Amino acid sequence: MNGGTTEPRGVWTGRFLWAAIIQGGLAFIIMAIFMYLNIYGETGQQPSRIVAAGSVGTWLLVGFSGYLILILAIGLSGFFYHYLESVRGRPYRSWLDRTLAWGHLVLMNAGAIGATWLLMIAGYSGGSHLLTSQTPPPAVFGEVHALIEWAIDPIAVFILVAALGGLLGGLGYMKVLLKKA
């Protein structure tokens, strides 16, 4: 325990690092699925071919790459909390401080999963359809658009959720950093 607080030092550091570890494990599972599909999947269902074909397959690449970047951002957030909690000795004590930190943790993680996983799913399904369809271009592009358009608005909402989480975390960070010791 630290100076009368109800939480030990580094509690938010640990929460964010555990979130990054869990998200990293999920990324490993996704990569294992991609590798399995590359080796054993049918030609039109191999992620490497979907990405190489371009077009909607780019969504798959952007989704997975974005997910990896967001995992790093989640882990890096833990070190910002470490600086405040352990280096500066300023734990998140008040109800508002903890609410802002929880908002950061939950919304950033939910938004990261929601937006990037929907990008991957839409990119994979659209790219697979593009590679296996018997419809010639440009008509096949209309089919692909119809197949993935459901994901556009939810992806935007999840991006906003992640951004709101980051904003709440930044506000909480500044609040704790600037309060009198």
Secondary structure, DSSP 8 states (H G I E B T S, - for coil): --TT-SS-TTHHHHHHHHHHHHHHHHHHHHHHHHHHHHHHS-GGG-HHHHHHT-TTHHHHHHHHHHHHHHHHHHHHHHHHHHIIIIIS-----SHHHHHHHHHHHHHHHHHHHHHHHHHHHHHHHHHHHHHH--S-TTHHHHHHHHHHGGGHHHHHHHHHHHHHHHHHHHHHHHHHHHS--
